[in-house]
Amino acid sequence: MKALELRGVEKSFKKRRGEVVRALDSVSLSVGKGEVVGILGPNGSGKSTLVRVISTLVLPDRGEVEVFGIDATRHPKQVQRSMNRVSVEASFFKKLSAMENLLYGAKLYGVTSAEARPRIAEILDNIGFARKRATEPMEHLSRGMQQKIALARALLTSPVLMLLDEPTTGLDPRSKKDVQAFIERIRGAHDSSILLCTHDMGEAEELCDRVGIMVDGKILALEEPDRLKARYATNGRVPTLEETFMAATGYSVEEASAEGE
């Protein structure tokens, strides 16, 4: 049984002027148990919509989404228990401290404060977040620090399926490495399955078993990083993942990371 399987998923939105934009166009993909699958794509390619559909925040217009064999559209509450989502759009109670937000998040998943506190301390240490800052209101923390708290909240319950939407955006290089290493440890310790949406080529190559390229709501390719790069080899030279991305999409990495989605 796959941890996650999508078959022919489509989703369109209407803009203010009535124009219809297809965010997901016949998307099919799967994530095996314990596998990390990365989706590379420029902002506006549909990555965030993909994560919202899987996490049941948005209903697909067509197609099927299954989480461990359960239909996510028909049984959203059931599949929500087995997954957690980290997004650059993570929301918090800004007046409350980071610790209060984490304890509240733990309570929603049935974890008591006594159980959560040592787990929170361990996670904060592992992702390079100073414990003394955990008592500060969220509104006083930088975007990068808020992103770490979003990740910590998702890791509290050791989910078997993690949906990571640009999880290291806004982090400094050291913090980014800390977070990536911790994601690897979580995967190893709990055999978690991970869908990672990113425009960070190094992150995708380091963490992912398979990498897909997404443009205009379509998955253009989904393979092991080395096989994906080999597909775009010229004159016997195998390109880097960044060069592969540029060849497949026509976007540079800088353009891919520009605001848009």
C-alpha positions, 0 to 999 in steps of 0.5 A, spaced: 500 500 500 502 506 498 502 512 503 500 517 498 497 516 491 494 521 486 490 519 480 488 524 475 487 530 480 485 536 477 483 543 480 481 550 477 480 557 480 476 563 477 480 569 477 476 576 479 475 577 471 472 570 470 478 567 467 479 560 469 486 558 471 488 550 472 492 549 478 492 542 477 492 538 470 491 531 471 496 530 476 498 523 478 503 521 483 505 516 488 509 516 495 511 509 498 512 508 505 518 511 508 519 514 501 521 522 500 518 525 493 520 532 491 516 536 487 520 542 484 517 547 480 517 555 479 512 559 484 505 559 481 506 552 478 501 548 482 505 546 488 502 549 494 495 547 491 497 540 490 499 540 498 492 543 499 488 538 496 492 532 499 491 535 506 484 536 504 484 544 505 481 544 498 477 539 494 479 537 487 475 538 481 476 531 479 481 525 480 482 521 486 487 522 492 488 516 497 492 516 503 494 509 506 488 507 501 483 511 504 479 516 500 481 523 502 475 526 499 470 522 502 474 521 509 478 527 510 478 527 518 480 520 518 486 521 513 488 528 517 490 524 523 496 520 519 499 527 516 502 533 518 503 539 513 508 545 513 507 551 509 510 558 508 503 560 510 503 557 516 498 561 521 499 562 529 496 566 534 501 571 534 500 574 541 501 568 544 508 565 545 512 560 540 511 555 546 504 556 547 502 555 540 506 549 540 502 546 546 496 548 543 498 544 537 499 538 541 493 539 545 489 538 538 492 532 537 491 529 543 498 530 546 498 533 554 502 538 556 506 534 560 508 529 554 509 535 549 514 539 553 520 534 553 518 533 546 518 540 544 525 541 547 528 536 543 525 538 537 527 545 538 534 543 540 535 539 533 532 545 529 537 550 532 531 554 535 534 557 542 529 555 547 529 562 551 526 565 545 520 560 545 517 564 551 517 570 546 510 572 542 510 569 535 509 577 532 516 578 535 520 572 531 523 573 524 520 569 518 525 564 519 524 563 526 516 562 525 518 557 520 522 553 525 516 553 529 511 551 524 516 545 522 516 543 530 509 543 530 508 538 525 513 534 528 510 533 535 506 527 533 511 524 529 506 523 523 507 517 518 506 522 512 509 529 512 507 534 507 513 539 506 511 546 502 518 550 502 520 548 509 526 551 509 524 558 506 527 564 510 532 560 514 539 561 514 544 556 511 546 553 518 538 553 520 537 550 513 542 544 514 539 543 521 532 542 519 534 538 513 538 533 518 532 533 523 527 531 517 532 525 515 532 523 522 525 523 523 524 519 517 529 514 519 526 513 526 519 513 524 519 510 517 515 517 515 513 518 508 514 525 505 512 529 499 517 535 499 515 541 495 521 546 494 525 550 489 531 548 492 535 544 488 540 542 493 535 540 498 531 536 493 537 532 491 540 531 498 533 529 501 529 525 495 529 518 493 525 521 487 524 528 484 518 531 480 518 537 475 512 541 475 510 546 471 503 549 469 499 544 474 503 538 470 508 533 472 513 533 467 517 528 470 518 524 476 524 519 477 530 518 481 535 524 481 540 521 477 535 518 472 532 525 471 538 528 470 541 523 465 534 524 461 537 531 459 544 529 458 547 532 452 554 529 448 555 524 454 555 530 459 550 529 465 547 536 467 546 538 474 539 538 477 539 545 476 541 545 469 536 539 468 530 544 471 532 549 467 532 545 461 525 542 463 522 548 465 525 554 461 526 557 468 532 559 472 533 558 479 532 565 481 526 566 477 523 559 480 524 562 487 520 569 485 514 571 488 508 568 485 504 562 488 
